[in-house]
Amino acid sequence: MALILQIVLAIVLLLGLVSVFLSAKNWHWSQFVLILFIMLTSVGFLILAAETMRIHRGLRAKLPQMEADLARLELSNEQLLRGVQDDQAGIVQLEHRLQMLTRERGRAWRQVAPAGALNEKGQIAVAIANPKPHGLDAETIVYLFESGNADPANPSEGRQFLGEFKVVESRDTGVVLEPMQLLDQRTGERLARSEGPWSLYESMPSDRYKTFADMDEAELRKRLPAAIVEEYLRHGQPATADDDPHDVIGFDENDQRLGPNEMNKAVKKVYNRPLRDYSYLFSELSRQKAVLLAKRDALIEDNAKWTAALASAEKLGEFREQEIKLLQEDLAGMKQDHEAIENHLKAVNLSLKNAHELIDSLLAENSSLAARLAARVLELREKIDATVPPTAAIAAP
């Protein structure tokens, strides 16, 4: 069809040129040029019109399929946006679920990495790759975790909770965190050694039943410490007499849950694992840890004092033992002196006894001599009185 149209146009153009050249003898040159221009322009217009018709015909031939594709894509977009009834959730429903989960969990930042060393105030700079901007403002309280799974068998080797922090400075690339409580040596060393990646939570993750609802026993035993894994395995199982009444819920014959005051009507009782308030538990354990550390420091100080006192007592004991040794030596010398004094006392007593005996004998002898002397004097007086005249005796005085 295109070839025929081209042949027809060529014949028309050829006839037009021949007619114009044949009419050149009778026309003015301006008329000749005008007719030639009109003819060439008309041919060009016909060619453009034919090409336009060809393009429109090609496009219009695809139009029904494109309209069908457009309708199908619009339906697909609507299904993706609104969902396919209950079979598949749409973007609107998923965004709503995401908002509910985010509201329940709070904002979270993944793949957070340390951007500097821990300073003397316990502050540390962290880099937040996504999102941009990160949206963390100063004075915001966040909870810092090491990303990854914990090691229930050896908690010190697994990923751990690093603490509660406050944002003291917000930057384009990240933030600077400051601990809400003073870091002890173990926590500070753990934070300094940790290379990331970390996870930041605006709210402390809450304990929920649905978190572990789809995990089998092997997975639970792998993730949880042996001391508490039985609680998770027994959740929803028939209650036993050993269970705490606060951890038991009852159901009636219609499988409807009963209130605490209606447990006497329960036809079925099951164990309901108690939920844990991690925010309170970490805060309380941190407080207890601080108390225990203070007691430990006090005991260490007391032990140092007792050790110093014991060392002083040992030195004093050595001094007293030396004193006892010297006193024993003095006692031995005193015993020797006492023995010598006793012997000397015996000799003195013997001498005293001899002196008393001598004195007694001398006194007896003196008494005897005095009596003999008195008798002699009396005898001599009597002789004198006998020989001297009485007048002379009177005049003598």
C-alpha positions as CSV (number, residue, x, y, z in Angstrom):
1,M,0.0,0.0,0.0
2,A,2.8,2.4,0.8
3,L,4.6,1.5,-2.4
4,I,1.5,2.2,-4.5
5,L,1.0,5.6,-2.7
6,Q,4.6,6.5,-3.5
7,I,4.2,5.6,-7.2
8,V,1.0,7.6,-7.4
9,L,2.7,10.6,-5.8
10,A,5.6,10.3,-8.2
11,I,3.3,10.2,-11.2
12,V,1.3,13.2,-10.0
13,L,4.5,15.1,-9.3
14,L,5.9,14.2,-12.7
15,L,2.7,15.3,-14.5
16,G,2.6,18.5,-12.5
17,L,6.2,19.4,-13.4
18,V,5.5,18.7,-17.1
19,S,2.4,20.8,-17.0
20,V,4.2,23.7,-15.2
21,F,7.1,23.6,-17.7
22,L,4.7,23.5,-20.7
23,S,2.8,26.5,-19.3
24,A,5.9,28.5,-18.7
25,K,5.7,30.1,-22.2
26,N,2.3,31.7,-21.4
27,W,2.7,32.5,-17.7
28,H,4.6,35.2,-15.9
29,W,7.7,33.9,-14.0
30,S,6.1,34.8,-10.7
31,Q,3.1,32.7,-11.5
32,F,5.4,29.9,-12.5
33,V,7.3,30.0,-9.2
34,L,4.0,30.3,-7.2
35,I,2.4,27.3,-8.9
36,L,5.7,25.3,-8.6
37,F,5.8,26.2,-4.8
38,I,2.2,25.2,-4.3
39,M,2.7,22.0,-6.1
40,L,5.8,21.0,-4.1
41,T,4.2,22.1,-0.9
42,S,1.1,20.1,-1.7
43,V,3.2,17.0,-2.4
44,G,5.1,17.5,0.9
45,F,1.8,18.0,2.7
46,L,0.5,14.8,1.2
47,I,3.6,12.9,2.2
48,L,3.4,14.2,5.8
49,A,-0.3,13.4,5.9
50,A,0.4,9.9,4.8
51,E,3.1,9.4,7.3
52,T,0.9,10.9,10.1
53,M,-1.9,8.5,9.1
54,R,0.6,5.6,9.1
55,I,1.8,6.5,12.6
56,H,-1.8,7.0,13.9
57,R,-2.8,3.7,12.4
58,G,0.1,2.0,14.2
59,L,-0.6,3.6,17.5
60,R,-4.4,3.1,17.3
61,A,-3.8,-0.6,16.5
62,K,-2.0,-0.9,20.0
63,L,-4.5,1.3,21.8
64,P,-7.0,-1.6,22.8
65,Q,-4.1,-3.7,24.2
66,M,-2.7,-0.6,26.0
67,E,-6.1,0.2,27.5
68,A,-6.5,-3.4,28.6
69,D,-3.0,-3.3,30.2
70,L,-3.8,0.0,31.8
71,A,-7.0,-1.4,33.3
72,R,-5.1,-4.5,34.5
73,L,-2.3,-2.3,36.1
74,E,-4.9,0.0,37.7
75,L,-6.6,-3.1,39.2
76,S,-3.3,-4.5,40.3
77,N,-2.3,-1.2,41.9
78,E,-5.7,-1.0,43.7
79,Q,-5.2,-4.5,44.9
80,L,-1.7,-3.7,46.1
81,L,-3.0,-0.6,47.8
82,R,-6.2,-1.9,49.3
83,G,-5.5,-5.7,49.4
84,V,-7.4,-8.6,48.1
85,Q,-10.2,-9.0,50.7
86,D,-8.9,-11.3,53.5
87,D,-6.4,-13.2,51.3
88,Q,-3.8,-10.6,51.0
89,A,-3.2,-7.4,52.9
90,G,-2.6,-4.2,51.0
91,I,-0.2,-1.4,51.5
92,V,-2.7,0.5,53.5
93,Q,-3.3,-2.4,55.9
94,L,0.4,-3.2,56.1
95,E,1.2,0.5,56.9
96,H,-1.4,0.4,59.6
97,R,0.1,-2.8,61.0
98,L,3.6,-1.3,60.8
99,Q,2.3,1.8,62.6
100,M,0.7,-0.3,65.3
101,L,3.8,-2.4,65.7
102,T,6.0,0.7,65.8
103,R,3.7,2.3,68.3
104,E,3.7,-0.9,70.5
105,R,7.5,-1.4,70.2
106,G,8.6,2.2,69.7
107,R,11.1,3.5,67.3
108,A,14.2,1.4,66.6
109,W,17.5,2.1,64.9
110,R,19.5,-0.9,63.5
111,Q,23.1,-1.3,62.4
112,V,24.3,1.4,64.9
113,A,28.1,1.4,65.2
114,P,30.5,3.1,67.7
115,A,32.1,6.2,66.2
116,G,34.6,6.9,69.0
117,A,36.1,5.6,72.2
118,L,34.4,5.8,75.6
119,N,35.5,9.0,77.4
120,E,36.1,9.7,81.1
121,K,32.4,10.7,81.5
122,G,31.2,7.4,80.1
123,Q,30.0,9.1,76.9
124,I,30.3,7.5,73.5
125,A,29.6,8.7,70.0
126,V,27.6,6.4,67.7
127,A,27.0,6.5,64.0
128,I,23.5,5.8,62.6
129,A,23.5,4.9,58.9
130,N,19.7,4.7,58.4
131,P,17.3,6.4,58.3
132,K,18.4,9.8,57.1
133,P,17.7,11.9,59.1
134,H,17.7,9.6,62.1
135,G,15.2,11.7,64.1
136,L,17.0,11.3,67.5
137,D,16.9,14.5,69.4
138,A,18.9,15.6,72.4
139,E,17.5,14.5,75.8
140,T,15.9,11.4,74.3
141,I,16.2,8.3,76.4
142,V,17.2,5.1,74.5
143,Y,18.1,1.5,75.3
144,L,21.2,0.1,73.8
145,F,21.5,-3.6,72.8
146,E,24.1,-5.6,71.0
147,S,22.6,-6.9,67.8
148,G,22.4,-10.7,67.5
149,N,21.4,-13.6,69.7
150,A,22.2,-14.1,73.3
151,D,24.0,-17.2,74.6
152,P,21.8,-18.7,77.4
153,A,24.5,-21.2,78.3
154,N,27.2,-18.5,78.8
155,P,25.6,-15.0,78.9
156,S,28.9,-13.2,79.1
157,E,29.9,-14.6,75.6
158,G,26.6,-13.8,73.9
159,R,25.0,-10.5,72.8
160,Q,23.9,-8.4,75.8
161,F,21.9,-5.4,76.9
162,L,24.4,-2.5,77.3
163,G,22.3,-0.1,79.3
164,E,20.0,2.9,79.4
165,F,21.4,6.1,77.8
166,K,20.5,9.7,77.2
167,V,21.2,11.5,73.9
168,V,23.4,14.5,74.9
169,E,24.2,15.6,71.4
170,S,22.5,15.0,68.1
171,R,24.5,15.1,64.8
172,D,23.7,14.5,61.2
173,T,25.7,11.2,61.2
174,G,24.7,10.0,64.6
175,V,24.4,10.9,68.3
176,V,26.5,11.1,71.5
177,L,25.1,8.8,74.3
178,E,25.6,9.2,78.0
179,P,24.7,6.5,80.5
180,M,21.8,7.2,82.8
181,Q,23.6,5.4,85.7
182,L,27.3,5.3,86.5
183,L,29.1,2.6,84.7
184,D,30.8,0.0,86.9
185,Q,34.0,-1.6,85.8
186,R,32.4,-4.6,84.2
187,T,29.7,-2.7,82.2
188,G,32.2,-0.1,81.1
189,E,34.7,-2.7,79.9
190,R,31.9,-4.5,78.1
191,L,30.8,-1.3,76.3
192,A,34.4,-0.4,75.5
193,R,35.1,-3.8,74.0
194,S,31.9,-4.1,72.0
195,E,32.5,-3.4,68.3
196,G,28.8,-3.4,67.2
197,P,26.6,-3.6,65.4
198,W,24.1,-2.2,68.0
199,S,20.4,-1.6,68.1
200,L,18.8,1.4,69.7
201,Y,15.3,1.3,71.1
202,E,13.2,4.3,72.1
203,S,11.2,2.0,74.4
204,M,12.4,-1.1,76.3
205,P,11.2,-4.1,74.4
206,S,8.2,-5.6,76.1
207,D,7.5,-9.3,77.0
208,R,4.7,-10.6,74.8
209,Y,3.2,-14.0,74.4
210,K,3.0,-13.8,70.6
211,T,6.8,-13.3,70.4
212,F,7.4,-17.0,71.2
213,A,4.0,-18.4,70.0
214,D,5.4,-20.0,66.8
215,M,8.7,-21.3,68.3
216,D,9.1,-25.1,68.8
217,E,10.7,-26.6,71.9
218,A,14.2,-27.0,70.3
219,E,14.2,-23.3,69.3
220,L,13.1,-22.2,72.8
221,R,15.7,-24.2,74.5
222,K,18.3,-22.8,72.2
223,R,17.3,-19.2,72.8
224,L,16.3,-19.2,76.5
225,P,18.2,-20.0,79.7
226,A,17.5,-23.4,81.2
227,A,16.2,-21.8,84.5
228,I,13.2,-20.2,82.8
229,V,12.6,-22.2,79.6
230,E,10.0,-24.5,81.3
231,E,7.8,-21.4,81.8
232,Y,7.6,-20.8,78.1
233,L,7.1,-24.5,77.3
234,R,4.3,-24.9,79.8
235,H,2.5,-21.7,78.7
236,G,-1.1,-22.7,77.7
237,Q,-0.7,-26.2,79.1
238,P,-2.9,-27.7,81.9
239,A,-2.2,-26.2,85.3
240,T,-0.8,-28.3,88.2
241,A,-1.2,-28.0,91.9
242,D,2.3,-26.6,92.2
243,D,1.5,-23.6,90.0
244,D,1.1,-20.1,91.6
245,P,-2.7,-19.3,91.6
246,H,-1.8,-15.9,90.0
247,D,-0.3,-17.8,87.0
248,V,-3.5,-19.9,86.4
249,I,-6.4,-18.9,84.2
250,G,-9.8,-20.7,83.9
251,F,-12.2,-21.3,81.1
252,D,-15.9,-22.3,81.2
253,E,-17.7,-24.9,79.2
254,N,-17.9,-22.5,76.2
255,D,-14.1,-22.0,76.3
256,Q,-14.6,-18.5,77.5
257,R,-12.0,-17.0,79.9
258,L,-13.2,-16.4,83.4
259,G,-12.3,-13.7,85.7
260,P,-10.2,-14.1,88.9
261,N,-13.3,-14.2,91.1
262,E,-15.0,-16.9,88.9
263,M,-12.3,-19.6,89.1
264,N,-14.7,-21.9,91.0
265,K,-16.8,-22.1,87.8
266,A,-13.8,-23.1,85.6
267,V,-14.0,-26.5,83.8
268,K,-10.5,-26.1,82.5
269,K,-7.4,-24.4,84.0
270,V,-4.2,-23.7,82.2
271,Y,-0.9,-22.3,83.1
272,N,-0.3,-18.7,81.9
273,R,3.3,-17.6,81.9
274,P,3.8,-14.3,83.9
275,L,5.0,-11.5,81.7
276,R,8.1,-9.6,82.7
277,D,8.5,-5.8,82.9
278,Y,12.1,-5.6,81.6
279,S,12.3,-1.9,82.1
280,Y,11.5,-2.3,85.8
281,L,13.6,-5.4,86.1
282,F,16.7,-3.9,84.6
283,S,16.3,-0.8,86.7
284,E,15.7,-2.8,89.9
285,L,18.6,-5.1,89.1
286,S,20.8,-2.1,88.5
287,R,19.8,-0.7,91.8
288,Q,20.5,-4.0,93.6
289,K,23.8,-4.2,91.8
290,A,24.7,-0.8,93.0
291,V,23.8,-1.8,96.5
292,L,25.8,-5.0,96.3
293,L,28.8,-3.2,94.8
294,A,28.6,-0.7,97.7
295,K,28.4,-3.6,100.2
296,R,31.3,-5.3,98.4
297,D,33.4,-2.1,98.5
298,A,32.5,-1.7,102.2
299,L,33.4,-5.4,102.9
300,I,36.7,-4.9,101.0
301,E,37.4,-1.8,103.1
302,D,36.5,-3.6,106.3
303,N,38.5,-6.6,105.2
304,A,41.5,-4.3,104.6
305,K,41.0,-2.7,108.1
306,W,40.7,-6.2,109.7
307,T,43.8,-7.3,107.8
308,A,45.7,-4.3,109.0
309,A,44.3,-4.8,112.5
310,L,45.3,-8.5,112.3
311,A,48.8,-7.6,111.2
312,S,49.0,-5.1,114.0
313,A,47.7,-7.7,116.4
314,E,50.3,-10.2,115.1
315,K,53.0,-7.6,115.6
316,L,51.6,-6.8,119.1
317,G,51.5,-10.6,119.8
318,E,55.1,-10.9,118.8
319,F,55.9,-8.0,121.0
320,R,54.0,-9.5,123.9
321,E,55.7,-12.9,123.3
322,Q,59.0,-11.1,123.5
323,E,57.8,-9.4,126.6
324,I,56.7,-12.7,128.1
325,K,60.1,-14.2,127.2
326,L,61.9,-11.3,128.9
327,L,59.5,-11.5,131.9
328,Q,60.1,-15.2,132.1
329,E,63.8,-14.5,132.1
330,D,63.2,-11.8,134.8
331,L,61.0,-14.3,136.7
332,A,63.8,-16.9,136.6
333,G,66.2,-14.2,137.9
334,M,63.7,-13.2,140.5
335,K,63.2,-16.8,141.5
336,Q,67.0,-17.0,141.9
337,D,67.0,-13.8,143.9
338,H,64.0,-15.0,145.9
339,E,65.8,-18.2,146.7
340,A,68.9,-16.3,147.7
341,I,66.8,-14.0,149.8
342,E,65.1,-17.0,151.4
343,N,68.4,-18.5,152.2
344,H,69.7,-15.2,153.5
345,L,66.4,-14.8,155.5
346,K,67.0,-18.2,157.0
347,A,70.5,-17.2,157.8
348,V,69.3,-13.9,159.3
349,N,66.6,-15.7,161.2
350,L,69.1,-18.1,162.5
351,S,71.4,-15.3,163.5
352,L,68.5,-13.4,165.0
353,K,67.5,-16.5,166.9
354,N,71.0,-16.9,168.1
355,A,71.1,-13.2,169.0
356,H,67.8,-13.6,170.9
357,E,69.2,-16.6,172.8
358,L,72.4,-14.7,173.5
359,I,70.4,-11.6,174.6
360,D,68.2,-13.8,176.8
361,S,71.2,-15.4,178.3
362,L,72.9,-12.0,178.7
363,L,69.7,-10.6,180.2
364,A,69.6,-13.5,182.6
365,E,73.2,-13.1,183.4
366,N,72.8,-9.3,183.8
367,S,69.8,-9.9,186.1
368,S,71.9,-12.3,188.1
369,L,74.8,-9.8,188.2
370,A,72.4,-6.9,189.0
371,A,70.9,-9.0,191.9
372,R,74.4,-9.9,193.1
373,L,75.4,-6.2,192.7
374,A,72.4,-5.0,194.6
375,A,73.0,-7.6,197.3
376,R,76.7,-6.6,197.5
377,V,75.7,-2.9,197.6
378,L,73.2,-3.6,200.4
379,E,75.8,-5.6,202.2
380,L,78.4,-2.8,201.8
381,R,75.8,-0.2,203.0
382,E,75.1,-2.3,206.0
383,K,78.8,-2.5,206.7
384,I,79.1,1.2,206.3
385,D,76.2,1.9,208.4
386,A,77.6,-0.3,211.0
387,T,81.0,1.4,211.0
388,V,79.9,5.0,210.7
389,P,78.7,6.9,213.9
390,P,75.1,8.1,213.8
391,T,75.9,11.8,214.0
392,A,78.2,11.6,211.2
393,A,75.4,9.8,209.3
394,I,73.1,12.7,210.1
395,A,75.5,15.4,209.3
396,A,76.6,13.9,206.1
397,P,73.6,15.0,204.1
